[in-house]
């Protein structure tokens, strides 16, 4: 069983209120998800709080994950990112400076989680590399740093609807690339 199949299986068991599976899911994914929280919030305490909220959501909503050909990590990371961005916006923090566009290294995962993260990261970075450089940068800022479309429009001097179109087309390209 691959690591992603294991996470998918754990999610299915969590949907049936299996506490042991929930503990294993936490062990396998918390370091990566904490890295997402920390990247968006840049505050360890806030990131820990958001991570706790994420796992409460996973416990309550695991039955909403459907095996759809997408990575279960994508589902978990999306929940995590959205919670962290919501927290960041609630604090009304300014957008992260452009210099912080590099990925924050995840220092706590075990060997299996690190290998899985490297594999997914390599695929995503390869697909981002296929996008024009400016579009890849916008995707990073919007989906990793938590910048709003309005923030990006202001930073680039481009109309809001143009930024939305660019991001939508970039995400379609990334989805196609990741499905290959």
Number of C-alpha atoms within 10 A of each C-alpha: 7 8 13 14 12 15 21 19 17 23 27 20 18 23 20 13 15 14 13 12 19 21 12 16 21 16 13 21 17 20 19 23 26 25 23 24 31 22 24 28 25 16 11 14 11 16 24 16 14 25 25 15 16 24 20 12 15 23 18 13 13 21 15 11 15 13 11 7 7 13 15 21 18 11 13 21 19 15 18 28 26 17 20 28 22 16 19 21 16 9 10 9 11 10 18 16 10 12 6 11 15 11 13 13 9 15 10 13 17 12 9 11 18 17 13 19 17 12 12 16 13 12 15 16 13 14 17 22 13 15 17 10 11 11 19 21 14 22 23 18 23 18 16 18 28 23 23 15 19 15 17 20 17 13 11 13 10 12 13 16 12 12 21 15 11 17 19 13 14 20 17 12 16 22 14 11 15 15 9 5
